[in-house]
Amino acid sequence: MSRQALQGWGRTATSVADVVAPTADEQVAEAVLGRPARGVVARGLGRSYGDAAQNAGGTVLDLRAMGRVLAVDVAGARVTVEAGVSLDALMHLLLPLGLFVPVTPGTRSVTVGGAIAADVHGKDHHVAGSFCDAVDSLDLLVADGTVRTVGPDHDPDLFWATAGGMGLTGVVLRATLRMRPVETSRVVVDTERADDLDDLLGRLTDGDDAYAYSVAWVDCLARGRSLGRAVLTRGRPARRDELDARARRDPLSFRARPRLQVPDVLPSGLVNRATVAALNEAWFRKAPRERRGQVQGIAPFFHPLDGLGQWSRAYGPRGFVQYQFVVPLTADATVRRCIQALRAGGAVPSLAVLKRFGPGNPGPLSFPAPGWTLAVDVPVTGGTAAVLRALDELVLAAGGRVYLAKDARLPPAALHRMYPRLDEWRAVRERVDPEHLFTSDLARRLAL
Amino acid sequence: MMDAVGTPSSVLVVGGTSDIALAVVERLGTGTRLRVVLAARPSTRRDEAVRRLAGAGHDAQVVDFDAEDTASHAATVAQSFAGGDLDVVVVAVGVLGDQELAWQDPAAAVRLLQVNATAAVSTGVLVAQRLRQQGHGAVVALSSVAAERARRSNFVYGASKAAMDAFFTGLREALRPDGIRVLVVRPGFVRSRMTEGLPSVPLSTTPEAVAERVARALVGQREVVRVPAALGPVMAVLRSLPSPVFRRLPF
C-alpha cells in the first residue's frame, strides 16, 4: 500500500489516496473487508477524464495487475477476462484469431473493468449499443466481500446498476464478453467534409445506418456560415478480398504502439484560440472533400490519439476538461447553441467530436441515449466554470445529460435532473452497499 | 470536493467575519450552493455574515472561535469539520490594531501578534491535519504586503503578518506531497471595514478584487498572489530599496 496523488486524464483536481494493487480476488476482498473509513474505489488505466477513479483520503484498488485472459472461445466469439485487462491487450491477443472487441472508445488504453463501470461507447453506438450490451456476465465483489455473478438474465438490476455505475456497486473482477468476428484488422473508410452544422447533421441522419462506424470531427471555432463545419469519417470492417495483395498475406495483423511521447514540460496556454484555430483550419483543409473506400488500420481509424503517448500533457499543468453531452435528435438547435456558447464565453473548445447515438440500454446511469452527442475538450482557465455552467443549462433545457466518465465539474443538483432514474440506481446500491463503502471523489462531489 | 474548474462545495472561514474572506466565499460559490462554516466570535457581525451568505443561496453554519484562546482551537477546528469534508479553508483571522499603541504598549503588541500570528498558525496546524486525512483541499492564507516589507506606520501589524506568511509559505511545501494546496494572498491596502477611516494609499484595492484573484489562482498554478497584481513588481522594488530611500517614500 502506498499513498499516491491521483488525477484523471484531464490532469485536474488531484487527490491523495492509499493505493493497493491486488493480484487475486482474496486481496480485493481483504481491502474491502478492512472497511477503510473513507471507502474504496477501483481504478484501471486512469482514462476517465475527471475524478471517477480517485478517492481522497481513502483506498484505491489499482486493478491493472489483474489482467489475465482466462478463456477464449473462438468459434463462439466469447472471451472471459479479468477486469484489469486492457482493450489494447485484447486487440493484440485476439485480432490475429479474428475477434475484435465489441465496442472500442477513442482509446485502447482502458481496462474492461473501467469500460463496464463507465459503460463506454464507440463509433458504432448507433448500430451496436454500448460496452455493457456485449457483456454476457460479470463477477462483482460487493461490500460484504462476497462475489456475485450477474448478467442481463441473472440479477439484472445489479448488472445494469453496475453498467455505467462508476464503480460504486462493487469491484468488477471478471467479465465474459461477446466479441465481434472479423475477417481483417482493417476498416474501409469513407471521408466527407460537411460545410456547416445542418449539412453535417443531415449527412449523419441520412447515411449513418449504412455504416458500422461513424464519427465527425467538428471545428467549434468556425462561425457564421461555417459554424459546425466538420470532417465526417465513416466505415465498416474490411473483408479479406478488399485488401491489397500484401495486406492479404496477413489480414489480421495488429501491431500498434505509441510513436511519440508528449513530454511533461509544456506550460498551460499552448492550447489557445490562435493555435486551435490554425490547427482546425489545417485539419479541415487537409481532409478530402469526399473520398470513398479507403482501407485503414484499426489503430489510425479508432484511436488516432493513441499514437501520441500522454497527449493530455499538451494542456500543461492546469489540465483540461472534456464536456460530453447528449441531447435528443430533435434538439439540433441545442447543439448549435452549445457550440456558440463555447465560442462566445471565452472558452477554447479544442478537439470536438460529434456522433449520432442509437438507443440506450437499461442501465439507469448509462450515458448513451438516442440523440446527438458532442464531446469537446476545453483547457481549464478562469472562465471555464461559467461557460460550462451555461452549457449545463442548455443541455438540461433540451432534456439531455452529460457523461460521468468525462465529468469533472457538474453540480450535484444538475445530475439529478439529467439522470431521472438515479433513485432506481440508488435503491440497488442500498441493497448491496448500504454503508456506501464504495465511493470516489466523483461520488462525493456529486453526492451520488 | 473542489471540481476541475475551481468550484468547491464547502468552505471554512477561520475569522469568519472578514470582508475579504466573505467576498472570496461569494466568488467561489458563484453559480453553486456552498456549505460554509464561519468560525468566529459570536457577534452581530457574524449574524450579518450568515444572513449575507444565506441571502446568496449558501448554507451557512457558525462555530464559535476565540482567536486568543489557543487551547480552544482544537475543539473549534474539530467542530468545523464535523459536518464533513471542507474543500477550501480561508484563514482570515486578523486585526489591524493601533500601530502607535502597539509599538509602545506590550499588551497591545502581544494581542496583535496573538491574533494575527499565533491564532493563524495554531489553526493552520490543526486544519493541515484534517486536510491530510481527507486527502484533498486548499488553504487560502490572507497575509499582507506588509509581511514583505513593513513601514514605520504599520510594522507591528507587518511583523505579525510576516510570521503567519512564513508559516503558510512553509506549510505549502510541507503539504505538497499530500496533494493539499496552500495559497498565500498578499493584498495591499484593501478598502474594507478593517481599514475604515484610514487614508487611502496608491494601488489600493477591494475585497471583491482580492476574491477574483484568489478564485483565479485556485484554478491556476500560482502559489502567492498580490492584489492588485501590479504590487508584484512594486514590491520587488520596495523590498530592495535601501532604508534611507524607503523611509522618504510619501506613503
Interface residues (C-beta under 8 A of the other chain):
Chain A: R3 A5 G10 T12 A13 T14 S15 V16 A17 R38 G50 D51 N55 A56 G57 G58 S268 P317 R318 G319 V321 V380 T381 G382 T384 A385 A386 L388 R389 A408 R409 L410 P411 P412 A413 D441 R444 R445
Chain B: M1 M2 D3 A4 V5 G6 T7 S9 T30 G31 T32 R33 D85 Q133 Q134 G135 H136 P177 D178 G179 A215 R216 V219 G220 Q221
